[in-house]
C-alpha cells in the first residue's frame, strides 16, 4: 500500500448561515449579490458573542510553530478547502478565497453552499485561481490581516511565503487531517471570534443529532469511504479517520470496520489498495463513494428491467433487491470483474413524479381503462346521468336544460 496525493480530493464542508459584510478586494471572478446582509444573521454566533473584549495578541500553535495576531483582523483571506465557509458562517465575508477543484462548482469555482453564503450576505466573491499553486500576488493584493488555512497541507516553504504577506494559520499537526470542529474553532479564534466558533460547532452537532434521529437504520452500520478511479481500475483508495470524510462517518454513528482500522497508521489520510485484496474488506457494510456518470447510465437499463416486471414508480422502494440485482447485471464486467466491487444492496427512500408527469400518468391510466367496452359504457352512462342532474338544476329551468341535451 502507498499513500496518495491530497490535491485532488474532497473536504466535507459544513454550515453556511451568515450576517455582516466586509468589502472584497481585487478583481478575479465574481457573482451576483443576493439579499441584504442586514437581513441575514448568524444566530448561533450572535447568541454566543462574549460581552468581554477579546484580548490581543492572540497566539495560535500549529504544525510550523505559532502565529501571533496582534489585533482584530479586518481583511480576512481564507485559502484551501473549507476555510472560507467558517468566516461566512460567522457573518464575515472573506476578502479572498481559494477556488474549489472538485464537486458541482459554479462558474466562480465555488461549491453551492459557499456561493449561497456569499449571496445571502449580499457579497460578490473574490476567488483565487490557485488550484495549481497559491496565487501569492492575488492574496497580497487583498492586504489581508490574517490568512486562514486551518485545514490545508501546504509545505513549510509555502507557509513561509504566505507568512511574509500576513499572519498565516496553518494546520494543527498533520496535513489534511484537521476535523471540521477543529477547523471551525481554530479559524474563528484567528478572527477573534472563538466563542462564536464554539457556538457554531455546538449548533452543528445538535443539527447532526436531530437529523440522525430521522434515520435510525444507519446507526451501528460499519461504513468506509472509498474512491475508485476510472483511470486505474487495478487499485482503489480507502480514507482513514485522519480524513474528515471518514471521520464524519463516526459522527453519524457508523463505526469504522476492523479491516479499515487495521490500515490506519496514524500518518496518512488515505491509502491505496490493490483490487486483488478487495475481499479483505468483507466486514464493510456500507461503502461511501462518489457517484459517476457510469452509475447513472447503468441505472437506466436497471430501472428498465424493473419496469418490465410491471412495478410502478411509487413501488420502487419495495424492490431495492431487484434493483441491486439489475445493477449488478449491468455493471458486472466493469465493477465486479475489474474492480472487485459488487452491489449488495440499493436503497431508495421514496420516488415522486413531477405534477405534470403524474397528471399524464392518470390520463393514460384512464384511457387504458376505457379500452374495456363495458368500462367505457359504464363511464358513458354515468356521465349522461350526471348531465341530466345538471340539466335539471339549470337556472333557466329544467325544460331549457333538457332542450340543450336534445331531450325536450
C-alpha positions, 0 to 999 in steps of 0.5 A: 500500500502507498499513500496518495496525493491530497490535491485532488480530493474532497473536504466535507464542508459544513454550515453556511448561515451568515450576517455582516459584510466586509468589502472584497478586494481585487478583481478575479471572478465574481457573482451576483449579490443576493439579499441584504446582509442586514437581513441575514444573521448568524444566530448561533454566533450572535447568541454566543458573542462574549460581552468581554473584549477579546484580548490581543495578541492572540497566539495560535500553535500549529504544525510550523510553530505559532502565529501571533495576531496582534489585533482584530483582523479586518481583511480576512483571506481564507485559502484551501478547502473549507476555510472560507465557509467558517468566516461566512458562517460567522457573518464575515465575508472573506476578502479572498478565497481559494477556488474549489477543484472538485464537486458541482462548482459554479462558474466562480469555482465555488461549491453551492453552499459557499456561493449561497453564503456569499449571496445571502450576505449580499457579497460578490466573491473574490476567488483565487485561481490557485488550484495549481499553486497559491496565487501569492500576488492575488492574496497580497493584493487583498492586504489581508490581516490574517490568512486562514488555512486551518485545514490545508497541507501546504509545505513549510516553504509555502507557509513561509511565503504566505507568512511574509504577506500576513499572519498565516494559520496553518494546520494543527499537526498533520496535513489534511487531517484537521476535523471540521470542529477543529477547523471551525474553532481554530479559524474563528479564534484567528478572527477573534471570534472563538466563542462564536466558533464554539457556538457554531460547532455546538449548533452543528452537532445538535443539527447532526443529532436531530437529523440522525434521529430521522434515520435510525437504520444507519446507526451501528452500520460499519461504513468506509469511504472509498474512491475508485478511479476510472483511470486505474481500475487495478487499485482503489483508495480507502480514507482513514479517520485522519480524513474528515470524510471518514471521520464524519462517518463516526459522527453519524454513528457508523463505526469504522470496520476492523479491516479499515482500522487495521490500515490506519497508521496514524500518518496518512489520510488515505491509502491505496489498495490493490483490487486483488485484496478487495475481499479483505474488506468483507466486514464493510457494510456500507461503502461511501463513494462518489457517484459517476456518470457510469452509475447513472447510465447503468441505472437506466437499463436497471430501472428498465428491467424493473419496469418490465416486471410491471412495478410502478414508480411509487413501488420502487422502494419495495424492490431495492433487491431487484434493483441491486440485482439489475445493477449488478447485471449491468455493471458486472464486467466493469465493477465486479470483474475489474474492480472487485466491487459488487452491489449488495444492496440499493436503497431508495427512500421514496420516488415522486413524479413531477405534477405534470408527469403524474397528471399524464400518468392518470390520463393514460391510466384512464384511457387504458381503462376505457379500452374495456367496452363495458368500462367505457359504457359504464363511464358513458352512462354515468356521465349522461346521468350526471348531465341530466342532474345538471340539466335539471338544476339549470337556472333557466329551468329544467325544460331549457336544460333538457332542450340543450341535451336534445331531450325536450 
